[in-house]
Amino acid sequence: MVYVSLSLILFVDELESWIKEKLKTASEESWKELTNLSAKIQKHQAFEAEVAGHKYVIDNLDQSGGEMVNTDHFAKQTISVSV
């Protein structure tokens, strides 16, 4: 049980880092420059695909954390804050 909750929390931390990195990329204003537009479109499509690819992981993490909290896991307070 300890391993499961610890690995869940570590995975949440990794996912939060990935999300922060992607938010930084998404907030860039380089899209305003119209030079090399096709490369920017390709970069955007790759970005969308990467985010879409993580949707399953995020949903699964949310479900797993919710189940641990609902089953009265000993670390449910830490898990509920993390998830």
Secondary structure, DSSP 8 states (H G I E B T S, - for coil): -HHHHHHHHHHHHHHHHHHHHHHHHHT--GGG--TTHHHHHHHHHHHHHHHHHHHHHHHHHHHHHHHHHHTT-TTHHHHHHH-
